[in-house]
């Protein structure tokens, strides 16, 4: 699969390969993209990235110290008194002290080396540049390290694909990590916009960025792995990091656009066994922030997690799964759950509901994992009543922890737990007193228990199961060789989960779907519903639904009772503009009359409006694509939004906003406008079909649920005056007839 994504393997050449020492700055790229590197004396550091198609250039602010990569080595490890276990070639389990000496050695592309480069063209037409660092000495050990950074022109468009190969020849040192790219400042702070794959919606967009960021992929902090840097009023540069194994990587970006993508080594710290994590660095020109998703999906389509295809074509999911319109979060006994569900049915009419049910068994929350049964008496009866209505019941189980208080922990859990280099288990604290052991997902003991729990739940009649924390947490480094995986980093973490979850889906094909907390991308073919419930801000950008709306569902635009009606609407409008399934607010839906918060009826009514309009444009939301925002030309004052999620967040937000959803055939689109004002506003909007990726240009527009209609300018942009009701929406359909 990796070869499909970004193969740099040597093919039959159609010209002689010339290897020579570098004596001048090097340039590489294509008609749309320029990369410029230092000469040999400068260490081949990256000096420039220029978007030749759209404009936008980023140039090293410190060319004398420009770099390209970094590796960290340890001499028999880096921390005292740690051990690692591994199997010898003859199958004997050996435990060694990995870290008798403290400290690491860091070496970057400026280290003394015998440097050379070569250019060639492959038979498939790709141009290749290889930058070579040989005979790198480490602590007096000559020729201890060799590095090769390879760049090739991509199969389509203006992309360039890069990869770093590191060979450790040392007998004393082992790899701890490798970083590629590892570059110094490329811009003055505040002079560029930055798109990052960060937090709840899969993206955040920072205009005139002056902040530093540290991300960890795959996790809630980076749920996919692409980013873009843009010049105001120009284009910019897009990056992505493609890895079929989705191994852990740290992504750091400085305010002055220094950037490092670092991956801990597989078998890190183990001399003679350590290796770099193999991934591809894609560099492309980009017009604006809305172009990142399509670039990313072009390669993500080849990743393992998209090989089951579109949701609509999958046969392993239950009937009406794609018809879920609202999620409700209910905790309590079967009687309490059913009473809340009945109130929900009164509140939302005929909307199809998924009930996310907590505390359905006899044990307190965050205890007794992974042992869940017996269920509370009456659970099966309530489950079957609700599913008979055509709705979904999705009970909670945990997908990460083992309770050390259980007898089974001593017999199985200790063996299954994640081990540090020292062999210790780092217990995690949940709530004020609960300590739980994180489990390595490759553990057969853990997999067996989760599979058995799912089997019992399906027998009770559930049609969905929620496994907590899987899409939230980054892969942990496990050093227990009895698990059969490489030590430290690698593809075993996501691979272990995918194996376990795949078996569950195969066993219960067509009966259940799986859900999890947040939305790390490597699990999409096994987990198809993702609860996105963490921090929301005014900088959020909808990268997740832009990339994956046809492959997965994202649910839960959270608000809190303290949010004003305008602030509530500012969060919930995203369910229509960005395609998220609404709900999962336990304080709102299903509450008894004496427990309802102020504004309850108004907020329920607003969400019912969102549900109804989502139904109106369902075809685009399910099978189309979110392609752009809407340019508002008329006066558009800001209103202060305060969200009480995560200790509160305040920002100013324009009262009018919009999004464009292209239909599946690419011969039309729907424009969605939202108004946060408390009175109607007339929005003067610009329609620019050239931005929407349509195969057939629309010629007319008409308002859905309204009387507005007219012709579009055939030669370019059109301006339309659209009335948008107070705290409401307007929908325009663009079509060729």
C-alpha positions, 0 to 999 in steps of 0.5 A: 500500500505504501508503494501506491502512496509514494513509492521512491523505489528504484525503477528502470532508468531511461537515462544514466544516473550521475552521482556527484558532489554538490557545488551549488544550490540545488533546485527541484520541482515542476512547473507549479512548485519550486524547492531550493536546497543549500549546496553540499557545504550548507548541508542541503538545507531547505532554503525555499518553497515557492508556489509558482502557480498561485503565488506564495513563497517561503524562504529560509530566514537563516540560510547559513543554518538551514537544515532538512532532517534530524536523528536522535541516537542513544548509546545503549539507551538514554535513561538509567535502569531501563530494560527491553525484551526481545526474541533472538533469531532462535526464538529465545526471549532475552531481556537486556538493559537498554539504557545504562547511560543517560543522554542522547546524541542529536545529529542533523543534516549539517553534521560533517559528512561526505555529501553528494547528490544524484538526479535521474528520471524513472521509466514512469516519467518521475524526476528524482533527486537524491541527497546523500550524507555518508560516513557520518561519525558518531562519538569517534565511530567513523561511518556510523550513520548514512542518510538519504533524502529522496524527492520525486515529482508526483504522479499528478499535479504539482506535488513532490514526494519526499522520504528519508532513509537512515542506515545506522551502522554503529555498533554502539548506538541505536536510533531513538527517533528521526525527524523529516522535515526538520527545518528552521524559520521560513517566514516572519511571524504574523505574515502567513496563515496556517492550517493545522490538523488540530482538535475537534473538527480536524482543522484549525485555521490561524490568520497571520499566525504568531503562535507555536504548536505541538501536535501528536498524530494520530490522536485528538491533537492531530486526527489526520496529518496535513497542513498548509501555510498561505500568504495573505491574498496569495496561495501557499504550500501544502504538506501531508505525511502519508503512512499506511501504518499510522505510526505515532509522529510529533508535529511541531510548528513555530511562529516563524514557521520552523517545522519538525515532524518527528517519529520515535524509532521502531525498536527504539534504543535497541542496538542493531534492531532500531529502524526509522518509521517509513512515511512520505512527505508530500509537498504541493502548491495550494490555492487556499485553505479549502484545497487541502482536503481534496489533496489529502483525499487523493492519497488517503484513498489508497490507505488501508482504512479506506479500502472498504469504500464509501459508506453507501456501498458497505454491506457490513453496516445496519439498515438505516445507519445512514439515516441517523439524525440525532444523537442523545446522551443518556446515563442511568438504569433501563427505566431512566433511559427509557423515560428519557428516550420517550421524552426525546421522541416527543421533542424531535418528532420523527427524527431517527435517533441514536441513544448513546447509553452510559451505565447500563451495567451494575458497575460504576463508571470507569471501574471493572474494565474490561468486564461489563456483565451482568447488565442491569435488569430490564436492559434487554427489554428496553433495548429491543423496544427502542430498536423496534422503533427503528432507532439505535441503542449504542452502549458504552464500553472502554477500549483502552483500560484494564482495572487493576482491582480485578482478579483477572488483572493479575492473570491476564491484565498485567500481561496485556498492559503497556510496558515502559522500557523498565518493564513497569506499567504506568497506571492512568488516573481517571476521576479522583481515585480510579487508577486503570492500566492502559492495554496494548491493543495487540494483546490477545487477552484484551482482544478476546474480552472485548470481542466477547463483550460485543458478542453479548451486547449483540445478543441483547439486541443492540445495533451499535457499540461505543468503544471509548478512547480509541480515536482520542489517544495517540499510540503509546510506546510499548516495550513488551516483546512478549506481545510480538510487536516491535518495541516502542513505535511502529504500526502495531498500535493502530494495527492491533486495534484494526485487527480486533475491530475488524473481527468484531465487524466481520462477526456481526456484519449488518447488525451493528456499527462501532463508534468511538471518542474523537476521530483519529483517521486510521480506524475509519474502516472499522469504526464509522461513527466518531464522537467529536466532543472536545474543545471548540474555538473560533479558529476551527476549520472542517477538515474532517468532514471535508475529507471523510464525509462519505466514509464516516460520520462525526457527531456532537457539536457540544454546547452547554446550558450556560451558553446564550442562544446566539452562542448555542446557535454558533456551535449548532449551525456547524451541524448544517454548514459542516455536516456534523450529526447534531446532539449528544447534549445530555442536559438538553434532550430527554430531560424531565420538565423540572430539570430543564435549563433556561431556553430549553424550548428555543434550543430544541426548536433550533436543533429541530430546524437543523435536523429538518434542513439537513434532511432537505440537503441529505444527498449532498451531505452524504454523497457530495462534498463540502468544498468552500465557504461563502463570501459575504459582500454586504455589511456583516457585523460581528457578535461576541460568542462565549462557549462554556466548553473547556472553561470557556472560549470567547471570540467575535464571529460574523453574524452571517456565514455560509458553506457550499456543498457540491453534489455527487455528480458535480453538476450542481451545489447547495449554498447554506447560509446561517444568521446569528443575528436576532433579526433578519438580515439580507446577505449579499453573497458572491457565487463563484462556481470556479471554486467548487470543482464542478464538471458542469457550470450552473446557470440558475439558482433557486431557494429551497423552502423559499421563493428566491430564484434567478439566473447566474452569470455564465461568464464568472461570479454572480452576486445574489441578495438573500434574506436569512431569517433571525437565528435561522438559515437559507438554502440555495440550490445551484444547477444547470437548469 
